[in-house]
């Protein structure tokens, strides 16, 4: 028995975490019943198509690797031990993501985008020019496609995939630590942090602040297929913002970067699972940080703040998960 698999001395640790997340979701529901319901339906449909096949594929692969002589027996044992707990974890996760998106959609109504000018100025001062220009200068021709693939489909796959993996993880302390850190990332950084640093990001700067400060960024993005796709996504989000209509993925917010935060959290999780996996997580997190600046979704400072914030949350979650 590994240290992480020893039952937690803190009673009902997962139950307390679930109750905290449910309170977060209930607050979002009471704030905007309509938008919460709309987003809950949209996420329920997407999760219905994503989570079941990922669960089947993940359990099947784990069974073949862990117990090739009796994979079905392995799946049966895992489901007996973690089936109900995993189902509850995923349900709370879906409600939490819905609440996160509801708050994200309404954040501009609470706090205007006041931080874009100072963030853009400080970004340029620290990097001796606009960071997005540096990323475009060092990116080889044709690499934008790979960067867009990592930033889009791969990021969303690892977001759901890691939660799914953690839900079935039998190393109790590590599972609790990850879930606490995930909740802390979405609530503390994704909601409270975004109020403190209300900003839209370079890709929205000119539309929100006026002027043509990032006109060259838009021109560079429009010149490549991945960049054009990102511009189209920004148009989709901006239309949702202007019409105040909650849609799948709606909400504009730059500081801090949740893309970078989740990638960093999963890198720390991989290192805790197996130190040999640490380079994979670190490289992916660095790629997401680079891509967030390259595509103009974030100032470089957004990513730096996310990395620091997640490191502190991971440390705090480790203390909370101790017996």
C-alpha positions as CSV (number, residue, x, y, z in Angstrom):
1,X,0.0,0.0,0.0
2,X,1.4,3.4,-1.0
3,X,1.3,6.4,1.2
4,X,-1.1,8.1,-1.1
5,X,-3.5,5.1,-0.9
6,X,-3.8,5.3,2.9
7,X,-7.3,6.5,3.8
8,X,-7.4,10.2,4.8
9,X,-7.7,10.9,8.5
10,X,-9.7,14.0,7.8
11,X,-13.3,12.7,7.7
12,X,-15.4,13.1,4.6
13,X,-12.7,15.1,2.8
14,X,-14.3,14.5,-0.6
15,X,-17.7,15.3,0.8
16,X,-16.6,18.6,2.1
17,X,-15.0,19.5,-1.2
18,X,-18.2,18.5,-3.0
19,X,-20.3,20.6,-0.7
20,X,-18.0,23.6,-1.3
21,X,-18.3,23.2,-5.1
22,X,-22.1,22.7,-4.8
23,X,-22.3,26.0,-2.9
24,X,-20.3,27.7,-5.7
25,X,-22.7,26.2,-8.2
26,X,-25.8,27.2,-6.2
27,X,-24.5,30.8,-6.0
28,X,-24.2,30.9,-9.7
29,X,-27.7,29.4,-10.1
30,X,-29.3,31.9,-7.8
31,X,-27.5,34.8,-9.5
32,X,-28.7,33.9,-13.0
33,X,-31.1,31.0,-13.3
34,X,-31.6,31.4,-17.0
35,X,-27.9,31.5,-18.0
36,X,-27.0,28.7,-15.6
37,X,-29.8,26.5,-17.1
38,X,-28.8,27.3,-20.7
39,X,-25.1,26.6,-20.0
40,X,-25.9,23.5,-17.9
41,X,-27.9,22.0,-20.9
42,X,-25.1,22.8,-23.3
43,X,-22.4,21.3,-21.2
44,X,-24.6,18.3,-20.3
45,X,-24.9,17.5,-24.0
46,X,-21.2,18.0,-24.7
47,X,-20.2,15.9,-21.7
48,X,-22.6,13.2,-22.8
49,X,-20.7,12.9,-26.0
50,X,-17.2,13.3,-24.5
51,X,-17.0,11.6,-21.1
52,X,-18.5,8.2,-21.8
53,X,-16.2,7.3,-24.7
54,X,-13.2,8.7,-22.8
55,X,-14.2,6.6,-19.8
56,X,-14.5,3.5,-21.8
57,X,-11.2,4.1,-23.6
58,X,-9.4,5.1,-20.5
59,X,-10.5,2.1,-18.4
60,X,-9.8,-0.3,-21.2
61,X,-6.3,1.0,-21.8
62,X,-5.6,1.0,-18.0
63,X,-6.9,-2.6,-17.7
64,X,-4.8,-3.9,-20.6
65,X,-1.7,-2.3,-19.2
66,X,-2.2,-3.1,-15.5
67,X,-3.7,-6.6,-15.8
68,X,-3.3,-7.9,-19.3
69,X,-4.3,-11.5,-18.2
70,X,-7.6,-10.3,-16.8
71,X,-8.6,-6.8,-18.0
72,X,-12.3,-7.3,-17.3
73,X,-11.5,-8.2,-13.7
74,X,-9.5,-5.0,-13.4
75,X,-12.3,-2.9,-14.7
76,X,-14.7,-4.6,-12.3
77,X,-12.5,-4.0,-9.3
78,X,-12.0,-0.3,-10.3
79,X,-15.7,0.2,-10.7
80,X,-16.4,-1.5,-7.4
81,X,-13.9,0.7,-5.6
82,X,-14.3,4.0,-7.4
83,X,-17.4,3.8,-9.6
84,X,-19.8,5.7,-7.4
85,X,-17.2,8.1,-6.2
86,X,-16.1,8.8,-9.8
87,X,-19.7,9.4,-10.9
88,X,-20.2,11.9,-8.1
89,X,-16.9,13.6,-8.9
90,X,-17.8,14.0,-12.5
91,X,-21.3,15.3,-11.6
92,X,-19.9,17.9,-9.3
93,X,-17.3,18.8,-11.9
94,X,-20.0,19.4,-14.5
95,X,-21.9,21.7,-12.2
96,X,-18.7,23.5,-11.2
97,X,-17.8,24.2,-14.8
98,X,-21.3,25.5,-15.5
99,X,-21.0,27.8,-12.5
100,X,-17.5,28.9,-13.7
101,X,-18.9,29.7,-17.1
102,X,-21.9,31.5,-15.7
103,X,-19.7,33.8,-13.6
104,X,-17.3,34.3,-16.4
105,X,-20.1,35.4,-18.7
106,X,-21.3,38.0,-16.2
107,X,-17.9,39.3,-15.0
108,X,-17.8,42.3,-17.4
109,X,-21.1,43.5,-15.9
110,X,-19.5,43.5,-12.4
111,X,-16.1,45.0,-13.2
112,X,-15.2,46.7,-16.5
113,X,-12.1,45.8,-18.4
114,X,-9.9,48.3,-16.6
115,X,-6.6,46.3,-16.5
116,X,-5.9,46.0,-20.3
117,X,-3.9,49.2,-20.7
118,X,-1.6,48.8,-17.7
119,X,-1.1,45.1,-18.5
120,X,-0.2,45.8,-22.1
121,X,2.2,48.5,-21.0
122,X,3.9,46.4,-18.4
123,X,4.0,43.4,-20.7
124,X,5.9,45.5,-23.3
125,X,8.2,47.0,-20.7
126,X,9.2,43.6,-19.3
127,X,9.8,42.0,-22.6
128,X,11.3,44.9,-24.5
129,X,8.4,45.0,-26.9
130,X,5.1,43.3,-27.4
131,X,5.5,39.6,-26.4
132,X,3.3,38.5,-29.2
133,X,5.8,39.8,-31.8
134,X,8.6,37.8,-30.2
135,X,6.5,34.6,-30.4
136,X,5.7,35.2,-34.0
137,X,9.3,36.0,-34.8
138,X,10.6,32.7,-33.4
139,X,7.8,30.4,-34.6
140,X,8.8,28.5,-37.8
141,X,6.5,28.6,-40.8
142,X,3.9,25.9,-40.5
143,X,4.3,25.5,-36.8
144,X,1.2,27.6,-36.1
145,X,-1.0,24.5,-37.0
146,X,0.6,22.4,-34.3
147,X,0.4,25.3,-31.8
148,X,-3.3,25.7,-32.6
149,X,-3.9,22.0,-32.2
150,X,-2.2,21.9,-28.8
151,X,-4.0,25.1,-27.7
152,X,-7.4,23.9,-28.9
153,X,-8.3,20.2,-29.1
154,X,-5.4,18.8,-27.0
155,X,-6.0,21.3,-24.2
156,X,-9.7,20.4,-23.9
157,X,-8.9,16.7,-24.1
158,X,-6.4,16.9,-21.3
159,X,-8.7,19.1,-19.2
160,X,-11.5,16.5,-19.3
161,X,-9.1,13.6,-19.4
162,X,-7.2,14.5,-16.3
163,X,-10.4,15.0,-14.3
164,X,-11.7,11.7,-15.5
165,X,-8.4,10.0,-14.5
166,X,-8.4,11.6,-11.1
167,X,-12.0,10.6,-10.5
168,X,-11.0,6.9,-10.8
169,X,-7.6,7.3,-9.1
170,X,-7.2,5.0,-6.1
171,X,-4.4,6.9,-4.5
172,X,-6.7,8.8,-2.2
173,X,-4.5,11.6,-1.0
174,X,-3.3,12.5,-4.4
175,X,-6.8,12.4,-5.8
176,X,-8.1,14.7,-3.0
177,X,-5.1,17.0,-3.6
178,X,-5.8,17.3,-7.3
179,X,-9.5,17.9,-6.9
180,X,-9.0,20.5,-4.2
181,X,-6.4,22.2,-6.4
182,X,-8.7,22.1,-9.5
183,X,-11.6,23.6,-7.5
184,X,-9.3,26.3,-6.1
185,X,-8.0,27.1,-9.6
186,X,-11.5,27.6,-11.1
187,X,-12.9,29.5,-8.1
188,X,-9.9,31.5,-6.8
189,X,-8.2,32.2,-10.1
190,X,-11.0,31.7,-12.5
191,X,-13.6,33.8,-10.7
192,X,-12.1,35.9,-7.9
193,X,-8.7,36.4,-9.7
194,X,-10.5,37.6,-12.9
195,X,-12.4,40.2,-10.9
196,X,-9.1,41.6,-9.5
197,X,-7.5,41.7,-12.9
198,X,-10.4,42.4,-15.2
199,X,-9.1,42.4,-18.7
200,X,-10.0,41.2,-22.2
201,X,-6.6,40.4,-23.7
202,X,-4.8,41.5,-26.8
203,X,-7.1,39.9,-29.3
204,X,-10.0,42.0,-27.9
205,X,-8.0,45.1,-26.9
206,X,-8.8,47.4,-29.9
207,X,-12.5,46.5,-29.7
208,X,-12.7,47.1,-26.0
209,X,-10.4,50.1,-25.6
210,X,-10.4,51.6,-29.1
211,X,-7.5,52.5,-31.3
212,X,-5.3,50.1,-33.3
213,X,-2.6,49.0,-30.8
214,X,-3.0,45.3,-31.8
215,X,-4.0,45.8,-35.4
216,X,-0.8,44.1,-36.5
217,X,-1.6,41.1,-34.4
218,X,-4.9,40.7,-36.1
219,X,-3.2,41.0,-39.5
220,X,-0.6,38.3,-38.6
221,X,-3.3,35.9,-37.3
222,X,-5.5,36.4,-40.3
223,X,-2.6,35.3,-42.5
224,X,-2.7,31.7,-41.2
225,X,-5.5,29.2,-41.0
226,X,-5.1,28.5,-37.2
227,X,-4.8,32.3,-36.6
228,X,-8.0,32.9,-38.6
229,X,-9.8,30.2,-36.6
230,X,-8.8,32.0,-33.4
231,X,-10.0,35.3,-34.8
232,X,-13.3,33.6,-35.7
233,X,-13.5,32.3,-32.1
234,X,-12.9,35.8,-30.8
235,X,-15.7,37.1,-33.0
236,X,-18.0,34.4,-31.5
237,X,-17.2,35.4,-28.0
238,X,-17.4,39.2,-28.7
239,X,-20.9,38.7,-30.3
240,X,-22.0,36.8,-27.1
241,X,-20.5,39.7,-25.0
242,X,-22.2,42.4,-27.0
243,X,-25.6,40.7,-27.0
244,X,-25.3,39.5,-23.4
245,X,-26.2,36.0,-24.5
246,X,-24.8,33.0,-22.7
247,X,-23.5,30.5,-25.2
248,X,-21.1,27.5,-25.0
249,X,-17.7,28.7,-23.9
250,X,-19.0,32.3,-23.5
251,X,-17.1,34.9,-21.4
252,X,-14.2,37.2,-22.1
253,X,-11.4,37.4,-19.6
254,X,-7.6,37.4,-19.8
255,X,-6.0,37.8,-16.4
256,X,-5.2,35.2,-15.2
257,X,-5.1,32.5,-17.9
258,X,-7.1,29.5,-17.1
259,X,-5.6,27.7,-20.1
260,X,-2.2,28.1,-18.6
261,X,-3.4,27.4,-15.1
262,X,-5.0,24.0,-16.0
263,X,-1.9,23.0,-18.0
264,X,0.3,23.9,-15.1
265,X,-1.9,22.1,-12.6
266,X,-1.8,19.0,-14.7
267,X,1.9,19.2,-15.0
268,X,2.2,19.2,-11.2
269,X,-0.2,16.3,-11.1
270,X,1.9,14.3,-13.5
271,X,5.0,15.0,-11.5
272,X,3.3,13.7,-8.4
273,X,2.1,10.6,-10.2
274,X,5.5,9.8,-11.6
275,X,8.5,12.1,-11.7
276,X,9.5,10.7,-15.0
277,X,6.3,12.2,-16.5
278,X,7.3,15.7,-15.3
279,X,9.0,16.8,-18.6
280,X,5.9,15.9,-20.6
281,X,3.7,18.1,-18.4
282,X,6.2,20.9,-18.3
283,X,6.6,21.0,-22.1
284,X,2.9,21.0,-22.6
285,X,2.4,23.8,-20.1
286,X,5.1,25.9,-21.7
287,X,3.5,25.3,-25.1
288,X,0.1,26.6,-23.8
289,X,1.8,29.6,-22.3
290,X,3.5,30.3,-25.6
291,X,0.3,29.7,-27.6
292,X,-1.7,32.0,-25.4
293,X,0.6,34.9,-26.3
294,X,1.1,33.9,-29.9
295,X,-2.7,33.8,-30.6
296,X,-3.3,37.0,-28.6
297,X,-5.7,35.5,-26.1
298,X,-3.4,36.6,-23.2
299,X,-0.7,38.9,-22.1
300,X,2.4,37.0,-21.1
301,X,1.8,38.3,-17.5
302,X,-1.5,36.5,-17.5
303,X,0.3,33.2,-17.8
304,X,3.0,34.1,-15.3
305,X,0.3,35.0,-12.7
306,X,-1.4,31.7,-13.4
307,X,1.7,29.6,-12.9
308,X,2.4,31.4,-9.6
309,X,-1.2,31.1,-8.5
310,X,-1.5,27.4,-9.3
311,X,1.8,26.6,-7.6
312,X,0.5,28.2,-4.4
313,X,-2.9,26.5,-4.7
314,X,-1.1,23.1,-5.3
315,X,1.0,23.7,-2.2
316,X,-2.1,24.6,-0.1
317,X,-4.0,21.6,-1.5
318,X,-1.2,19.4,-0.4
319,X,-1.5,20.7,3.2
320,X,-5.2,20.2,3.2
321,X,-4.8,16.6,2.0
322,X,-2.5,15.7,4.8
323,X,-3.8,13.4,7.6
